[in-house]
Amino acid sequence: MSDSVRRIERTTRGRVLSVERMHADGRDVNRIKVMDDSGRVRVYVDDPQQQRGRTPRARGDDD
């Protein structure tokens, strides 16, 4: 989980608000909520097993 947080922080340069492990599509993924510089909150889903050089996908605005 900490690798996912570091990857998201590097990629987005935002502030991580929360992290939770979820089960999606038969896999364990990390759901990471991030606030960007403009104050917008975005949710990223990071699959640690699929992250060989890929950027985590954003789900857009949340809560």
Predicted model as a PDB file, atoms N, CA, C, CB and O in Angstrom, pLDDT in the B-factor column:
MODEL        1                                                                  
ATOM      1  N   MET A   1       0.823  -1.189   0.000  1.00 84.00           N  
ATOM      2  CA  MET A   1       0.000   0.000   0.000  1.00 84.00           C  
ATOM      3  C   MET A   1       0.870   1.258   0.000  1.00 84.00           C  
ATOM      4  CB  MET A   1      -0.938  -0.004   1.206  1.00 84.00           C  
ATOM      5  O   MET A   1       0.541   2.242  -0.662  1.00 84.00           O  
ATOM      6  N   SER A   2       1.969   1.225   0.735  1.00 85.00           N  
ATOM      7  CA  SER A   2       2.836   2.408   0.790  1.00 85.00           C  
ATOM      8  C   SER A   2       3.468   2.707  -0.570  1.00 85.00           C  
ATOM      9  CB  SER A   2       3.933   2.211   1.841  1.00 85.00           C  
ATOM     10  O   SER A   2       3.705   3.871  -0.894  1.00 85.00           O  
ATOM     11  N   ASP A   3       3.745   1.673  -1.370  1.00 87.00           N  
ATOM     12  CA  ASP A   3       4.270   1.901  -2.723  1.00 87.00           C  
ATOM     13  C   ASP A   3       3.242   2.626  -3.580  1.00 87.00           C  
ATOM     14  CB  ASP A   3       4.666   0.568  -3.386  1.00 87.00           C  
ATOM     15  O   ASP A   3       3.594   3.509  -4.363  1.00 87.00           O  
ATOM     16  N   SER A   4       1.985   2.260  -3.436  1.00 87.00           N  
ATOM     17  CA  SER A   4       0.914   2.923  -4.178  1.00 87.00           C  
ATOM     18  C   SER A   4       0.820   4.394  -3.795  1.00 87.00           C  
ATOM     19  CB  SER A   4      -0.429   2.224  -3.926  1.00 87.00           C  
ATOM     20  O   SER A   4       0.667   5.256  -4.660  1.00 87.00           O  
ATOM     21  N   VAL A   5       0.911   4.678  -2.508  1.00 91.00           N  
ATOM     22  CA  VAL A   5       0.837   6.065  -2.040  1.00 91.00           C  
ATOM     23  C   VAL A   5       2.001   6.876  -2.611  1.00 91.00           C  
ATOM     24  CB  VAL A   5       0.848   6.121  -0.490  1.00 91.00           C  
ATOM     25  O   VAL A   5       1.798   7.985  -3.104  1.00 91.00           O  
ATOM     26  N   ARG A   6       3.204   6.336  -2.547  1.00 90.00           N  
ATOM     27  CA  ARG A   6       4.364   7.050  -3.099  1.00 90.00           C  
ATOM     28  C   ARG A   6       4.214   7.285  -4.593  1.00 90.00           C  
ATOM     29  CB  ARG A   6       5.649   6.271  -2.826  1.00 90.00           C  
ATOM     30  O   ARG A   6       4.542   8.362  -5.091  1.00 90.00           O  
ATOM     31  N   ARG A   7       3.723   6.284  -5.307  1.00 88.00           N  
ATOM     32  CA  ARG A   7       3.539   6.401  -6.755  1.00 88.00           C  
ATOM     33  C   ARG A   7       2.528   7.505  -7.074  1.00 88.00           C  
ATOM     34  CB  ARG A   7       3.072   5.052  -7.356  1.00 88.00           C  
ATOM     35  O   ARG A   7       2.755   8.312  -7.976  1.00 88.00           O  
ATOM     36  N   ILE A   8       1.421   7.542  -6.343  1.00 89.00           N  
ATOM     37  CA  ILE A   8       0.392   8.559  -6.568  1.00 89.00           C  
ATOM     38  C   ILE A   8       0.927   9.948  -6.219  1.00 89.00           C  
ATOM     39  CB  ILE A   8      -0.870   8.247  -5.734  1.00 89.00           C  
ATOM     40  O   ILE A   8       0.691  10.902  -6.960  1.00 89.00           O  
ATOM     41  N   GLU A   9       1.638  10.071  -5.107  1.00 89.00           N  
ATOM     42  CA  GLU A   9       2.203  11.368  -4.717  1.00 89.00           C  
ATOM     43  C   GLU A   9       3.150  11.891  -5.798  1.00 89.00           C  
ATOM     44  CB  GLU A   9       2.948  11.250  -3.367  1.00 89.00           C  
ATOM     45  O   GLU A   9       3.118  13.074  -6.138  1.00 89.00           O  
ATOM     46  N   ARG A  10       3.982  11.015  -6.330  1.00 89.00           N  
ATOM     47  CA  ARG A  10       4.921  11.420  -7.387  1.00 89.00           C  
ATOM     48  C   ARG A  10       4.185  11.819  -8.658  1.00 89.00           C  
ATOM     49  CB  ARG A  10       5.907  10.285  -7.692  1.00 89.00           C  
ATOM     50  O   ARG A  10       4.523  12.816  -9.297  1.00 89.00           O  
ATOM     51  N   THR A  11       3.182  11.038  -9.016  1.00 87.00           N  
ATOM     52  CA  THR A  11       2.468  11.252 -10.267  1.00 87.00           C  
ATOM     53  C   THR A  11       1.594  12.500 -10.230  1.00 87.00           C  
ATOM     54  CB  THR A  11       1.620  10.046 -10.588  1.00 87.00           C  
ATOM     55  O   THR A  11       1.579  13.272 -11.189  1.00 87.00           O  
ATOM     56  N   THR A  12       0.873  12.705  -9.144  1.00 89.00           N  
ATOM     57  CA  THR A  12      -0.111  13.789  -9.082  1.00 89.00           C  
ATOM     58  C   THR A  12       0.408  15.050  -8.415  1.00 89.00           C  
ATOM     59  CB  THR A  12      -1.325  13.321  -8.355  1.00 89.00           C  
ATOM     60  O   THR A  12      -0.122  16.137  -8.644  1.00 89.00           O  
ATOM     61  N   ARG A  13       1.434  14.918  -7.596  1.00 90.00           N  
ATOM     62  CA  ARG A  13       1.946  16.028  -6.776  1.00 90.00           C  
ATOM     63  C   ARG A  13       0.856  16.605  -5.872  1.00 90.00           C  
ATOM     64  CB  ARG A  13       2.517  17.137  -7.675  1.00 90.00           C  
ATOM     65  O   ARG A  13       0.903  17.771  -5.481  1.00 90.00           O  
ATOM     66  N   GLY A  14      -0.128  15.757  -5.550  1.00 91.00           N  
ATOM     67  CA  GLY A  14      -1.212  16.168  -4.674  1.00 91.00           C  
ATOM     68  C   GLY A  14      -1.001  15.642  -3.265  1.00 91.00           C  
ATOM     69  O   GLY A  14      -0.015  14.966  -2.974  1.00 91.00           O  
ATOM     70  N   ARG A  15      -1.953  15.969  -2.397  1.00 93.00           N  
ATOM     71  CA  ARG A  15      -1.890  15.520  -1.003  1.00 93.00           C  
ATOM     72  C   ARG A  15      -2.833  14.343  -0.814  1.00 93.00           C  
ATOM     73  CB  ARG A  15      -2.252  16.674  -0.025  1.00 93.00           C  
ATOM     74  O   ARG A  15      -4.031  14.454  -1.074  1.00 93.00           O  
ATOM     75  N   VAL A  16      -2.303  13.233  -0.369  1.00 95.00           N  
ATOM     76  CA  VAL A  16      -3.116  12.034  -0.155  1.00 95.00           C  
ATOM     77  C   VAL A  16      -3.980  12.238   1.080  1.00 95.00           C  
ATOM     78  CB  VAL A  16      -2.222  10.765   0.000  1.00 95.00           C  
ATOM     79  O   VAL A  16      -3.474  12.553   2.157  1.00 95.00           O  
ATOM     80  N   LEU A  17      -5.288  12.057   0.916  1.00 96.00           N  
ATOM     81  CA  LEU A  17      -6.235  12.239   2.009  1.00 96.00           C  
ATOM     82  C   LEU A  17      -6.578  10.916   2.681  1.00 96.00           C  
ATOM     83  CB  LEU A  17      -7.501  12.905   1.501  1.00 96.00           C  
ATOM     84  O   LEU A  17      -6.715  10.848   3.902  1.00 96.00           O  
ATOM     85  N   SER A  18      -6.715   9.862   1.873  1.00 96.00           N  
ATOM     86  CA  SER A  18      -7.042   8.555   2.442  1.00 96.00           C  
ATOM     87  C   SER A  18      -6.639   7.449   1.477  1.00 96.00           C  
ATOM     88  CB  SER A  18      -8.546   8.461   2.769  1.00 96.00           C  
ATOM     89  O   SER A  18      -6.498   7.656   0.272  1.00 96.00           O  
ATOM     90  N   VAL A  19      -6.462   6.273   2.053  1.00 96.00           N  
ATOM     91  CA  VAL A  19      -6.118   5.083   1.278  1.00 96.00           C  
ATOM     92  C   VAL A  19      -6.923   3.924   1.835  1.00 96.00           C  
ATOM     93  CB  VAL A  19      -4.577   4.783   1.326  1.00 96.00           C  
ATOM     94  O   VAL A  19      -7.024   3.761   3.051  1.00 96.00           O  
ATOM     95  N   GLU A  20      -7.491   3.123   0.957  1.00 96.00           N  
ATOM     96  CA  GLU A  20      -8.169   1.922   1.429  1.00 96.00           C  
ATOM     97  C   GLU A  20      -7.959   0.800   0.429  1.00 96.00           C  
ATOM     98  CB  GLU A  20      -9.676   2.185   1.647  1.00 96.00           C  
ATOM     99  O   GLU A  20      -7.926   1.031  -0.780  1.00 96.00           O  
ATOM    100  N   ARG A  21      -7.819  -0.391   0.927  1.00 94.00           N  
ATOM    101  CA  ARG A  21      -7.678  -1.573   0.076  1.00 94.00           C  
ATOM    102  C   ARG A  21      -9.074  -2.077  -0.251  1.00 94.00           C  
ATOM    103  CB  ARG A  21      -6.819  -2.692   0.772  1.00 94.00           C  
ATOM    104  O   ARG A  21      -9.935  -2.193   0.622  1.00 94.00           O  
ATOM    105  N   MET A  22      -9.278  -2.375  -1.536  1.00 93.00           N  
ATOM    106  CA  MET A  22     -10.576  -2.859  -2.003  1.00 93.00           C  
ATOM    107  C   MET A  22     -10.375  -4.098  -2.865  1.00 93.00           C  
ATOM    108  CB  MET A  22     -11.328  -1.756  -2.797  1.00 93.00           C  
ATOM    109  O   MET A  22      -9.262  -4.410  -3.290  1.00 93.00           O  
ATOM    110  N   HIS A  23     -11.461  -4.784  -3.108  1.00 90.00           N  
ATOM    111  CA  HIS A  23     -11.458  -5.927  -4.005  1.00 90.00           C  
ATOM    112  C   HIS A  23     -12.294  -5.528  -5.223  1.00 90.00           C  
ATOM    113  CB  HIS A  23     -12.023  -7.232  -3.301  1.00 90.00           C  
ATOM    114  O   HIS A  23     -13.481  -5.231  -5.086  1.00 90.00           O  
ATOM    115  N   ALA A  24     -11.683  -5.519  -6.413  1.00 82.00           N  
ATOM    116  CA  ALA A  24     -12.394  -5.143  -7.632  1.00 82.00           C  
ATOM    117  C   ALA A  24     -11.963  -6.032  -8.780  1.00 82.00           C  
ATOM    118  CB  ALA A  24     -12.147  -3.667  -7.977  1.00 82.00           C  
ATOM    119  O   ALA A  24     -10.770  -6.262  -8.981  1.00 82.00           O  
ATOM    120  N   ASP A  25     -12.911  -6.522  -9.518  1.00 82.00           N  
ATOM    121  CA  ASP A  25     -12.636  -7.382 -10.673  1.00 82.00           C  
ATOM    122  C   ASP A  25     -11.742  -8.558 -10.310  1.00 82.00           C  
ATOM    123  CB  ASP A  25     -11.990  -6.576 -11.784  1.00 82.00           C  
ATOM    124  O   ASP A  25     -10.880  -8.952 -11.095  1.00 82.00           O  
ATOM    125  N   GLY A  26     -11.944  -9.116  -9.127  1.00 86.00           N  
ATOM    126  CA  GLY A  26     -11.175 -10.277  -8.707  1.00 86.00           C  
ATOM    127  C   GLY A  26      -9.764  -9.973  -8.253  1.00 86.00           C  
ATOM    128  O   GLY A  26      -8.963 -10.890  -8.066  1.00 86.00           O  
ATOM    129  N   ARG A  27      -9.445  -8.701  -8.073  1.00 87.00           N  
ATOM    130  CA  ARG A  27      -8.095  -8.307  -7.669  1.00 87.00           C  
ATOM    131  C   ARG A  27      -8.167  -7.392  -6.454  1.00 87.00           C  
ATOM    132  CB  ARG A  27      -7.353  -7.607  -8.832  1.00 87.00           C  
ATOM    133  O   ARG A  27      -9.181  -6.737  -6.214  1.00 87.00           O  
ATOM    134  N   ASP A  28      -7.082  -7.354  -5.696  1.00 90.00           N  
ATOM    135  CA  ASP A  28      -6.956  -6.389  -4.608  1.00 90.00           C  
ATOM    136  C   ASP A  28      -6.332  -5.119  -5.175  1.00 90.00           C  
ATOM    137  CB  ASP A  28      -6.098  -6.964  -3.425  1.00 90.00           C  
ATOM    138  O   ASP A  28      -5.247  -5.159  -5.756  1.00 90.00           O  
ATOM    139  N   VAL A  29      -7.021  -3.989  -5.004  1.00 91.00           N  
ATOM    140  CA  VAL A  29      -6.536  -2.703  -5.495  1.00 91.00           C  
ATOM    141  C   VAL A  29      -6.543  -1.704  -4.342  1.00 91.00           C  
ATOM    142  CB  VAL A  29      -7.407  -2.188  -6.683  1.00 91.00           C  
ATOM    143  O   VAL A  29      -7.195  -1.919  -3.320  1.00 91.00           O  
ATOM    144  N   ASN A  30      -5.817  -0.627  -4.521  1.00 92.00           N  
ATOM    145  CA  ASN A  30      -5.784   0.447  -3.528  1.00 92.00           C  
ATOM    146  C   ASN A  30      -6.540   1.641  -4.080  1.00 92.00           C  
ATOM    147  CB  ASN A  30      -4.320   0.839  -3.162  1.00 92.00           C  
ATOM    148  O   ASN A  30      -6.255   2.111  -5.181  1.00 92.00           O  
ATOM    149  N   ARG A  31      -7.504   2.131  -3.312  1.00 94.00           N  
ATOM    150  CA  ARG A  31      -8.284   3.321  -3.664  1.00 94.00           C  
ATOM    151  C   ARG A  31      -7.682   4.484  -2.882  1.00 94.00           C  
ATOM    152  CB  ARG A  31      -9.834   3.136  -3.341  1.00 94.00           C  
ATOM    153  O   ARG A  31      -7.680   4.488  -1.651  1.00 94.00           O  
ATOM    154  N   ILE A  32      -7.173   5.464  -3.616  1.00 94.00           N  
ATOM    155  CA  ILE A  32      -6.438   6.560  -2.994  1.00 94.00           C  
ATOM    156  C   ILE A  32      -7.118   7.878  -3.338  1.00 94.00           C  
ATOM    157  CB  ILE A  32      -4.955   6.569  -3.455  1.00 94.00           C  
ATOM    158  O   ILE A  32      -7.282   8.222  -4.509  1.00 94.00           O  
ATOM    159  N   LYS A  33      -7.508   8.603  -2.307  1.00 96.00           N  
ATOM    160  CA  LYS A  33      -8.162   9.899  -2.475  1.00 96.00           C  
ATOM    161  C   LYS A  33      -7.108  10.987  -2.321  1.00 96.00           C  
ATOM    162  CB  LYS A  33      -9.327  10.091  -1.443  1.00 96.00           C  
ATOM    163  O   LYS A  33      -6.375  11.019  -1.332  1.00 96.00           O  
ATOM    164  N   VAL A  34      -7.036  11.893  -3.326  1.00 95.00           N  
ATOM    165  CA  VAL A  34      -5.986  12.904  -3.394  1.00 95.00           C  
ATOM    166  C   VAL A  34      -6.603  14.281  -3.622  1.00 95.00           C  
ATOM    167  CB  VAL A  34      -4.977  12.570  -4.516  1.00 95.00           C  
ATOM    168  O   VAL A  34      -7.539  14.424  -4.408  1.00 95.00           O  
ATOM    169  N   MET A  35      -6.074  15.299  -2.929  1.00 95.00           N  
ATOM    170  CA  MET A  35      -6.471  16.679  -3.183  1.00 95.00           C  
ATOM    171  C   MET A  35      -5.370  17.345  -3.999  1.00 95.00           C  
ATOM    172  CB  MET A  35      -6.734  17.454  -1.847  1.00 95.00           C  
ATOM    173  O   MET A  35      -4.203  17.328  -3.609  1.00 95.00           O  
ATOM    174  N   ASP A  36      -5.748  17.937  -5.141  1.00 90.00           N  
ATOM    175  CA  ASP A  36      -4.744  18.589  -5.985  1.00 90.00           C  
ATOM    176  C   ASP A  36      -4.519  20.037  -5.536  1.00 90.00           C  
ATOM    177  CB  ASP A  36      -5.178  18.548  -7.469  1.00 90.00           C  
ATOM    178  O   ASP A  36      -5.120  20.496  -4.564  1.00 90.00           O  
ATOM    179  N   ASP A  37      -3.650  20.745  -6.256  1.00 89.00           N  
ATOM    180  CA  ASP A  37      -3.283  22.123  -5.894  1.00 89.00           C  
ATOM    181  C   ASP A  37      -4.464  23.081  -5.893  1.00 89.00           C  
ATOM    182  CB  ASP A  37      -2.234  22.638  -6.841  1.00 89.00           C  
ATOM    183  O   ASP A  37      -4.465  24.065  -5.153  1.00 89.00           O  
ATOM    184  N   SER A  38      -5.472  22.800  -6.719  1.00 92.00           N  
ATOM    185  CA  SER A  38      -6.627  23.688  -6.788  1.00 92.00           C  
ATOM    186  C   SER A  38      -7.708  23.333  -5.775  1.00 92.00           C  
ATOM    187  CB  SER A  38      -7.208  23.659  -8.174  1.00 92.00           C  
ATOM    188  O   SER A  38      -8.747  23.991  -5.718  1.00 92.00           O  
ATOM    189  N   GLY A  39      -7.467  22.287  -4.969  1.00 94.00           N  
ATOM    190  CA  GLY A  39      -8.428  21.889  -3.947  1.00 94.00           C  
ATOM    191  C   GLY A  39      -9.424  20.843  -4.399  1.00 94.00           C  
ATOM    192  O   GLY A  39     -10.304  20.459  -3.628  1.00 94.00           O  
ATOM    193  N   ARG A  40      -9.308  20.376  -5.625  1.00 94.00           N  
ATOM    194  CA  ARG A  40     -10.209  19.335  -6.125  1.00 94.00           C  
ATOM    195  C   ARG A  40      -9.775  17.982  -5.587  1.00 94.00           C  
ATOM    196  CB  ARG A  40     -10.234  19.319  -7.673  1.00 94.00           C  
ATOM    197  O   ARG A  40      -8.584  17.687  -5.488  1.00 94.00           O  
ATOM    198  N   VAL A  41     -10.761  17.167  -5.241  1.00 95.00           N  
ATOM    199  CA  VAL A  41     -10.484  15.829  -4.736  1.00 95.00           C  
ATOM    200  C   VAL A  41     -10.702  14.840  -5.871  1.00 95.00           C  
ATOM    201  CB  VAL A  41     -11.385  15.484  -3.505  1.00 95.00           C  
ATOM    202  O   VAL A  41     -11.737  14.844  -6.537  1.00 95.00           O  
ATOM    203  N   ARG A  42      -9.708  14.004  -6.070  1.00 94.00           N  
ATOM    204  CA  ARG A  42      -9.776  12.972  -7.110  1.00 94.00           C  
ATOM    205  C   ARG A  42      -9.509  11.621  -6.461  1.00 94.00           C  
ATOM    206  CB  ARG A  42      -8.751  13.252  -8.266  1.00 94.00           C  
ATOM    207  O   ARG A  42      -8.793  11.520  -5.464  1.00 94.00           O  
ATOM    208  N   VAL A  43     -10.099  10.591  -7.048  1.00 94.00           N  
ATOM    209  CA  VAL A  43      -9.911   9.241  -6.544  1.00 94.00           C  
ATOM    210  C   VAL A  43      -9.148   8.445  -7.596  1.00 94.00           C  
ATOM    211  CB  VAL A  43     -11.277   8.565  -6.204  1.00 94.00           C  
ATOM    212  O   VAL A  43      -9.541   8.399  -8.761  1.00 94.00           O  
ATOM    213  N   TYR A  44      -8.066   7.827  -7.176  1.00 92.00           N  
ATOM    214  CA  TYR A  44      -7.254   6.991  -8.054  1.00 92.00           C  
ATOM    215  C   TYR A  44      -7.367   5.550  -7.584  1.00 92.00           C  
ATOM    216  CB  TYR A  44      -5.765   7.461  -8.070  1.00 92.00           C  
ATOM    217  O   TYR A  44      -7.428   5.273  -6.386  1.00 92.00           O  
ATOM    218  N   VAL A  45      -7.393   4.639  -8.548  1.00 91.00           N  
ATOM    219  CA  VAL A  45      -7.393   3.221  -8.248  1.00 91.00           C  
ATOM    220  C   VAL A  45      -6.070   2.668  -8.738  1.00 91.00           C  
ATOM    221  CB  VAL A  45      -8.610   2.482  -8.907  1.00 91.00           C  
ATOM    222  O   VAL A  45      -5.775   2.695  -9.933  1.00 91.00           O  
ATOM    223  N   ASP A  46      -5.284   2.172  -7.815  1.00 88.00           N  
ATOM    224  CA  ASP A  46      -3.953   1.673  -8.116  1.00 88.00           C  
ATOM    225  C   ASP A  46      -3.929   0.160  -7.912  1.00 88.00           C  
ATOM    226  CB  ASP A  46      -2.885   2.369  -7.232  1.00 88.00           C  
ATOM    227  O   ASP A  46      -4.207  -0.334  -6.819  1.00 88.00           O  
ATOM    228  N   ASP A  47      -3.598  -0.558  -8.963  1.00 85.00           N  
ATOM    229  CA  ASP A  47      -3.461  -2.012  -8.880  1.00 85.00           C  
ATOM    230  C   ASP A  47      -1.976  -2.319  -8.797  1.00 85.00           C  
ATOM    231  CB  ASP A  47      -4.132  -2.737 -10.110  1.00 85.00           C  
ATOM    232  O   ASP A  47      -1.287  -2.264  -9.816  1.00 85.00           O  
ATOM    233  N   PRO A  48      -1.464  -2.639  -7.621  1.00 81.00           N  
ATOM    234  CA  PRO A  48      -0.027  -2.846  -7.450  1.00 81.00           C  
ATOM    235  C   PRO A  48       0.546  -3.945  -8.343  1.00 81.00           C  
ATOM    236  CB  PRO A  48       0.264  -3.174  -6.018  1.00 81.00           C  
ATOM    237  O   PRO A  48       1.728  -3.911  -8.684  1.00 81.00           O  
ATOM    238  N   GLN A  49      -0.272  -4.908  -8.719  1.00 79.00           N  
ATOM    239  CA  GLN A  49       0.215  -6.011  -9.557  1.00 79.00           C  
ATOM    240  C   GLN A  49       0.295  -5.621 -11.023  1.00 79.00           C  
ATOM    241  CB  GLN A  49      -0.686  -7.226  -9.402  1.00 79.00           C  
ATOM    242  O   GLN A  49       0.931  -6.325 -11.806  1.00 79.00           O  
ATOM    243  N   GLN A  50      -0.325  -4.530 -11.413  1.00 75.00           N  
ATOM    244  CA  GLN A  50      -0.348  -4.100 -12.808  1.00 75.00           C  
ATOM    245  C   GLN A  50       0.486  -2.849 -13.058  1.00 75.00           C  
ATOM    246  CB  GLN A  50      -1.766  -3.850 -13.241  1.00 75.00           C  
ATOM    247  O   GLN A  50       0.430  -2.302 -14.159  1.00 75.00           O  
ATOM    248  N   GLN A  51       1.242  -2.385 -12.102  1.00 58.00           N  
ATOM    249  CA  GLN A  51       1.869  -1.068 -12.189  1.00 58.00           C  
ATOM    250  C   GLN A  51       3.273  -1.045 -12.763  1.00 58.00           C  
ATOM    251  CB  GLN A  51       1.905  -0.470 -10.858  1.00 58.00           C  
ATOM    252  O   GLN A  51       4.044  -0.156 -12.404  1.00 58.00           O  
ATOM    253  N   ARG A  52       3.630  -1.925 -13.589  1.00 54.00           N  
ATOM    254  CA  ARG A  52       4.959  -1.908 -14.187  1.00 54.00           C  
ATOM    255  C   ARG A  52       5.046  -0.781 -15.209  1.00 54.00           C  
ATOM    256  CB  ARG A  52       5.283  -3.268 -14.845  1.00 54.00           C  
ATOM    257  O   ARG A  52       4.893  -1.014 -16.408  1.00 54.00           O  
ATOM    258  N   GLY A  53       5.294   0.456 -14.731  1.00 50.00           N  
ATOM    259  CA  GLY A  53       5.454   1.600 -15.629  1.00 50.00           C  
ATOM    260  C   GLY A  53       4.166   2.268 -16.064  1.00 50.00           C  
ATOM    261  O   GLY A  53       4.209   3.162 -16.910  1.00 50.00           O  
ATOM    262  N   ARG A  54       3.019   1.875 -15.524  1.00 54.00           N  
ATOM    263  CA  ARG A  54       1.752   2.492 -15.896  1.00 54.00           C  
ATOM    264  C   ARG A  54       1.345   3.560 -14.901  1.00 54.00           C  
ATOM    265  CB  ARG A  54       0.663   1.442 -16.001  1.00 54.00           C  
ATOM    266  O   ARG A  54       1.703   3.501 -13.725  1.00 54.00           O  
ATOM    267  N   THR A  55       0.595   4.536 -15.386  1.00 55.00           N  
ATOM    268  CA  THR A  55       0.051   5.573 -14.526  1.00 55.00           C  
ATOM    269  C   THR A  55      -1.273   5.088 -13.954  1.00 55.00           C  
ATOM    270  CB  THR A  55      -0.132   6.907 -15.301  1.00 55.00           C  
ATOM    271  O   THR A  55      -2.100   4.561 -14.698  1.00 55.00           O  
ATOM    272  N   PRO A  56      -1.500   5.252 -12.646  1.00 59.00           N  
ATOM    273  CA  PRO A  56      -2.779   4.839 -12.054  1.00 59.00           C  
ATOM    274  C   PRO A  56      -3.942   5.566 -12.702  1.00 59.00           C  
ATOM    275  CB  PRO A  56      -2.783   5.095 -10.546  1.00 59.00           C  
ATOM    276  O   PRO A  56      -3.805   6.718 -13.115  1.00 59.00           O  
ATOM    277  N   ARG A  57      -5.074   4.908 -12.794  1.00 60.00           N  
ATOM    278  CA  ARG A  57      -6.218   5.552 -13.445  1.00 60.00           C  
ATOM    279  C   ARG A  57      -7.031   6.347 -12.424  1.00 60.00           C  
ATOM    280  CB  ARG A  57      -7.114   4.500 -14.141  1.00 60.00           C  
ATOM    281  O   ARG A  57      -7.234   5.912 -11.291  1.00 60.00           O  
ATOM    282  N   ALA A  58      -7.482   7.501 -12.847  1.00 63.00           N  
ATOM    283  CA  ALA A  58      -8.310   8.353 -11.993  1.00 63.00           C  
ATOM    284  C   ALA A  58      -9.762   8.058 -12.245  1.00 63.00           C  
ATOM    285  CB  ALA A  58      -8.017   9.842 -12.235  1.00 63.00           C  
ATOM    286  O   ALA A  58     -10.156   7.760 -13.372  1.00 63.00           O  
ATOM    287  N   ARG A  59     -10.554   8.137 -11.216  1.00 62.00           N  
ATOM    288  CA  ARG A  59     -11.995   7.962 -11.353  1.00 62.00           C  
ATOM    289  C   ARG A  59     -12.707   9.295 -11.373  1.00 62.00           C  
ATOM    290  CB  ARG A  59     -12.536   7.101 -10.228  1.00 62.00           C  
ATOM    291  O   ARG A  59     -13.936   9.330 -11.416  1.00 62.00           O  
ATOM    292  N   GLY A  60     -11.972  10.394 -11.343  1.00 58.00           N  
ATOM    293  CA  GLY A  60     -12.576  11.718 -11.389  1.00 58.00           C  
ATOM    294  C   GLY A  60     -12.877  12.253 -10.009  1.00 58.00           C  
ATOM    295  O   GLY A  60     -12.322  11.800  -9.008  1.00 58.00           O  
ATOM    296  N   ASP A  61     -13.775  13.233  -9.976  1.00 52.00           N  
ATOM    297  CA  ASP A  61     -14.133  13.850  -8.701  1.00 52.00           C  
ATOM    298  C   ASP A  61     -14.917  12.867  -7.841  1.00 52.00           C  
ATOM    299  CB  ASP A  61     -14.952  15.135  -8.929  1.00 52.00           C  
ATOM    300  O   ASP A  61     -15.627  12.000  -8.350  1.00 52.00           O  
ATOM    301  N   ASP A  62     -14.775  13.018  -6.543  1.00 50.00           N  
ATOM    302  CA  ASP A  62     -15.468  12.142  -5.621  1.00 50.00           C  
ATOM    303  C   ASP A  62     -15.826  12.912  -4.373  1.00 50.00           C  
ATOM    304  CB  ASP A  62     -14.617  10.916  -5.279  1.00 50.00           C  
ATOM    305  O   ASP A  62     -15.193  13.915  -4.044  1.00 50.00           O  
ATOM    306  N   ASP A  63     -16.829  12.445  -3.689  1.00 46.00           N  
ATOM    307  CA  ASP A  63     -17.294  12.989  -2.404  1.00 46.00           C  
ATOM    308  C   ASP A  63     -17.023  14.465  -2.324  1.00 46.00           C  
ATOM    309  CB  ASP A  63     -16.624  12.277  -1.232  1.00 46.00           C  
ATOM    310  O   ASP A  63     -17.344  15.098  -1.318  1.00 46.00           O  
TER     311      ASP A  63                                                      
ENDMDL                                                                          
END                                                                             
